Each structure stands twice: as C-alpha cells, then as structure tokens.
Amino acid sequence: MKLTLVETKTIEDRKLEKYEIADYEVKVVYYKDGSTNISVREKRDDYLPTIYCRDGYGAGIQGFEIQTTSYGALSPEEIRKMVDALNQAVEVAEILTKTFVKKEEK
C-alpha cells in the first residue's frame, strides 16, 4: 500500500496537497502560521470506516483514529468484507501516522 501525491496547489496563505492511498483520499492543508489540517475521505461506501486525524490543538498532528460501528448480524461473507475493510483502514492509518506525525515533530 502506497501513499501517492496526486495534486499540489498554493492558494494565498496555504498549500494544499491531495493524496490517494488504497480506497481513501487524503487532503492536507499547510497554513503559513505553521498549522496543518488533514482530512481523510473514503472513496467507497460499503464497510470502509472513516479515519479521523487527531489534532493536538496547537501541538500538531497527534495521530489517526478509525471510526467503529456495529452492523448487526452479518453472513460470513459480509463479515469477511467488513474485516478486509477494517484491515485496510488500520494499514492506512499507520501509514498516515508514520508520514504526517513525523513531519509535525520537526
């Protein structure tokens, strides 16, 4: 799994980077005051969970968290799909943490 930069823009007082990784799109905004905002969006809407960026409110990006939910009773086939989606989210969150938390610690 690889985080791929697909677009970079500079708009007034901020720089925007857009990445893709697996079934997620990641938008990173770097502001001139040194703050950073990261949003992660799912590119499909089945069992793929939402990933949230945990911000330290002035202390920089702290990490990423994965939303959990209950789908009720599912068939074994659907459970496999859900587990695959959760595993993907875990791997994406780990890559995002390694990439962006280190940048904030500089």
C-alpha positions as CSV (number, residue, x, y, z in Angstrom):
1,M,0.0,0.0,0.0
2,K,1.4,3.4,-1.0
3,L,0.5,7.0,-0.3
4,T,0.6,8.8,-3.6
5,L,0.7,12.6,-4.0
6,V,-1.7,13.4,-6.9
7,E,-2.1,17.2,-6.7
8,T,-0.4,20.2,-5.1
9,K,-1.8,23.8,-5.1
10,T,-0.8,27.0,-3.4
11,I,-3.7,29.3,-2.6
12,E,-3.0,32.7,-0.8
13,D,-1.9,31.7,2.7
14,R,-1.9,27.9,2.4
15,K,-0.6,25.0,0.5
16,L,-2.9,22.1,-0.4
17,E,-1.7,18.5,-1.1
18,K,-4.1,15.8,-2.3
19,Y,-3.1,12.1,-1.8
20,E,-4.6,8.8,-2.6
21,I,-4.0,5.6,-0.7
22,A,-6.0,2.4,-1.2
23,D,-9.7,3.4,-1.1
24,Y,-9.1,6.7,0.6
25,E,-8.4,10.3,-0.4
26,V,-6.3,12.5,1.9
27,K,-6.3,16.3,1.8
28,V,-3.6,18.1,3.7
29,V,-3.6,21.9,4.1
30,Y,-0.5,23.6,5.4
31,Y,-1.1,27.1,6.7
32,K,1.5,29.9,6.9
33,D,1.1,30.1,10.6
34,G,2.5,26.6,10.8
35,S,-0.7,24.7,11.5
36,T,-1.9,21.7,9.4
37,N,-5.3,20.3,8.7
38,I,-5.7,16.8,7.4
39,S,-9.0,15.2,6.2
40,V,-9.4,11.6,5.1
41,R,-12.4,10.6,2.9
42,E,-13.5,7.1,1.8
43,K,-13.8,6.6,-1.9
44,R,-16.4,3.8,-1.4
45,D,-19.3,3.5,1.0
46,D,-19.5,-0.2,2.0
47,Y,-17.8,-1.3,5.2
48,L,-14.8,1.1,4.8
49,P,-14.6,3.0,8.1
50,T,-13.9,6.7,8.4
51,I,-10.4,7.7,9.5
52,Y,-10.1,10.9,11.6
53,C,-7.0,13.0,12.1
54,R,-6.3,13.6,15.8
55,D,-5.0,17.2,16.2
56,G,-3.3,18.4,19.3
57,Y,-4.8,21.9,19.1
58,G,-1.6,23.8,18.6
59,A,0.6,20.8,19.3
60,G,0.3,19.5,15.8
61,I,-1.0,16.2,14.3
62,Q,-1.1,13.6,17.1
63,G,-2.2,10.6,15.0
64,F,-5.2,9.0,13.3
65,E,-8.2,7.1,14.6
66,I,-10.6,4.8,13.0
67,Q,-14.4,5.0,13.5
68,T,-16.0,1.9,14.7
69,T,-19.7,0.9,14.3
70,S,-22.0,-2.1,14.6
71,Y,-23.6,-3.6,11.6
72,G,-25.7,-6.2,13.5
73,A,-25.8,-9.8,12.4
74,L,-24.0,-10.5,9.1
75,S,-23.3,-13.5,6.9
76,P,-19.8,-14.9,7.0
77,E,-19.2,-13.5,3.5
78,E,-20.2,-10.0,4.7
79,I,-18.0,-10.4,7.9
80,R,-15.0,-11.1,5.6
81,K,-15.8,-7.9,3.7
82,M,-16.0,-5.9,6.9
83,V,-12.8,-7.4,8.3
84,D,-11.0,-6.6,5.0
85,A,-12.2,-3.0,5.1
86,L,-11.1,-2.7,8.8
87,N,-7.7,-4.1,8.0
88,Q,-7.3,-1.7,5.1
89,A,-8.2,1.2,7.4
90,V,-5.6,0.1,10.0
91,E,-2.9,0.0,7.4
92,V,-3.8,3.4,6.0
93,A,-3.9,4.9,9.5
94,E,-0.5,3.5,10.3
95,I,1.0,4.9,7.0
96,L,-0.6,8.3,7.6
97,T,0.8,8.4,11.2
98,K,4.3,7.5,10.0
99,T,4.1,10.1,7.3
100,F,2.4,13.1,8.9
101,V,3.1,12.8,12.6
102,K,6.9,12.9,12.0
103,K,6.5,16.0,9.8
104,E,4.9,17.8,12.7
105,E,7.6,16.9,15.2
106,K,10.4,18.7,13.2
